[in-house]
Amino acid sequence: MAPLPAELFSANADFHGDLLRNIPGIRDSQDLFDDLTDDPADHAVAIAAEGAGRLSTTGAAISRPFDYGRVISYSFESSHWQQTRFSDGRRFGVWYGALELETTVHETAWHWQRFVLDSFAGEARTIVTERRVFNVRCDALLVDLRGQERRHAALVDRDSYAFTHRVGDYLHDQGANGLLVASARCHGINAAVFRPERLSNVRDRAYLTYRLDLARNRLVVERTRGRAWMRITPGQAG
């Protein structure tokens, strides 16, 4: 296999700022176990069992507070490693964030649509999910791949991760903090971070509701409940 081109790694960015992380999350607190039992003692046992192994947190048991540490740590835990653009999921995990809120929508919409089509094959209805977006501080020297997609189109291949897995393996093995790269889903910029210690200070940014019309392949995104903020077609660059 030919070595990766040296010019690919010729630029660095001394990055100190926020990255946006978009994950599944609910707008309103919920009792996670009220459909199983009416006994508060049973609720407490269930919450304790579900929370085993999580980072400690405080708050009312009926509306378990979000564990902010997991916004950073989840991707780096070996039990959650999976194949992504810059990792084959076998040796290390990668944390992904974006520079723009809209970019997080395009990225997550594409992946969520794949999940929905697998889960609701043949259906033609609207599927709704809720998301939560966070600002996460990143302080790191990152390999800057922005613009390299013009010479190396495989960086933003919409279907194959073969080339980007090689890039991720190489940078991870070299001890790199991470990289900045163009999104394959829209005209935005993503960061892929390999070292959790470069991330800190998790803060809420926005709540989003996704409404995917399977029949028309159209996604309506709401920031204010009931009011359209973005309308996109998952899978099409925007």
N, C-alpha and C positions, 0 to 999 in steps of 0.2 A: 504494500500500500504506500502510495506517495506521501511524503511528509506534508504537513500543513504549510501553506505559504507564509514565509516570514513576515511579509508586509501586513498580514492580518493582525499582528500583535504590535504594531509600530506606534500606537498612540495610547495614552493613558488619560484618565480624567480624575483629578483630585476632587472627589465628590463629597460635599457636606450639605445635606438637605434632606427633604422628605421624599419618600417613595410611598405610593398608594397601594394598599393591599385590599383586595376585594374577595370576600369569602361569604359562604352561606351564613345567614343570621336573621333573627326575627326582630321586628320593630317593637313588639310589646312583650314584656316578661310573661312567662307562662308557667303553670304548675305542670311539670313534666310527667307526673305520675298520678294525676287525679282521675284518669280513666281506668286505673288498675284497682284502686282501693279508696275508701272514704276515711280510713283510719290514719290520723296524723303520725302515729308511731310507725306505721308501715311506710309512709312517705319518707320519714327520716332514715329508715333502714335502706330504702331504695336509693336515696340521694347519696348516702355514704358509700354504697356499693358502686354506683355509677362514677363517683368522684375519686375512687381509689386510683392512685398513681398520678392524678392531676396535681398541678401546682396548688398550694394552699390559697384559699381566698375567703373572704368574709361577706356576709350579707344574709338576707332573709332566705330561709331554706325553700320557701314556696316559689321564689323567683330567683333561682341560682344566678348569681352575677357572672357576667362574662369573664373568663380567665384571660386577661390581656397578654400574659406571658405566652400563651399558646399561639398568638398571632405571629410570633417570631419562631417559637420552638418547634411547632408542629412539623414543618417541612424537613427539619433536620433529624427527627427521631426515626431510627431505622425501620420501625414498624410501619411508617407512613411513606417510605421511599416508593416512588413509582416512576414510570417512564414519562419524561417530560422533554422539552426541547433540548436541554443541555445535560441531561442525565438519562442513562438507560435504566436507572432505578436499582441497580445491583450493588453499587459501591458507596454511593453518597446521595444525599438529597439536595435539592436546590430550592431556594426561596425566591419567589418572583414578585416584583412590584413594578409599578409604572410611574412615569413622570406626570401623566395626565389622567384625570378621572375618566374621560371618555375612552381612553385606551383600555382601562380595566374592564369597561363594559363590553367592548368588542372582543377582548380576549376571553372573558368568562362566558359571554353569550355563545361563542363557538363551541366551547367545551360542554356547556350545559345543554345545548341543542343536541349534541351527540348522545349525551346521557338520556335525554327525554326520548329521542327517536328509538333508542334501544329498549327503553322501559315501556313505551306506549306505542309500539309498532302498529301501524294501520289505523290509528285513531286520528280524528280530524277535529279536535277541540282545542280550547285555550288552556294551557298549563301555566300555573302561577307559582313563583318562588320569591323569597325575600333575601336580600343581600345586605351586608354591612361592610362599609369601606372605612379603612383606618389610614391615618398618616403614621408612618414609621420613619424615625430618623436613621439615616445612613451616613456614617463617616468612614470613608474608605477610598483607597486608590483603586480605581476600577479600570480594567482593560476597555478601551473605547472602540467599539466596533461600528459606531454610527457612520453611515456612508459606505461601509465596506460591502453592503449588499449590492451595490452597483457593479462591483467586480466579482463578487462571490454570491450569486443569487441563492445558493443553497442555504445561506443563513436565514432566509425568510421563506423557504419552501413550505407550502401550505399543507403538504401531506407527508413528506419524508423528513425524519430527524437524523438520518445517517451521518451527514456532515456535521451537524451541530453536536451530536454526541461525541464525535472526535474532538471538537473544539472544547467542549466541557470537560472531557477526560484530561486533555492536555493541561488546561488552565488549573483544574483542581489538583492535579499531580504536581504542578509547579508552585502550589501554595498561593495562588491568586485569590484575592478577596471576592472577585466577581467581575461582571462585565455590564456594559451598556450596549444595547443593540436595537435596531429597528423592529417594530412589531410586524409579524406576518399577517395580522388580521386587520390592521388599519394603518393610517399614517401617523403613528405615534412611536414612543420610545419605551422600551422595557429595561429593567435591570434584573439580572440573575445573580444572586448573592450566594457564595459558597461557605461563608464564615459567619455564624450567628452573632459572634461578639461585635461585629461591625454594625449591628442593628440595635436600636434602643427607642425609648420614649414613644410608646404606642398611644395614639389618641384617636378618638372618634372623628370621622370626617363626614360621613353621610349614610343614610339608609336608602336602599333602593328596592323597588318591586319590579320584577320581570314578568311580563305577560306574553307568552309565546303562543301565537296562533299557528297551530300545526298545519292547518289547511292552506294557509297563505304563506307560510314560512316568513312571518313578520313578527318582530319583537318590539313591544312597546315598553319603555323603561320609565318608571315614575320615581321622582325624588319626593314630591309631595303626593301623598296617597290620592289616587283618582285623577291626577293631572299628568298628561304625557310630557316627558322631558326629552327623550330620544326615541326615534323610530328607526330601526335598522333591520337589515336582512342578514341573519347570521351566515357566515361563510363568504360574504362579499366584502372586499376591502373598502373601508370608508375613510 
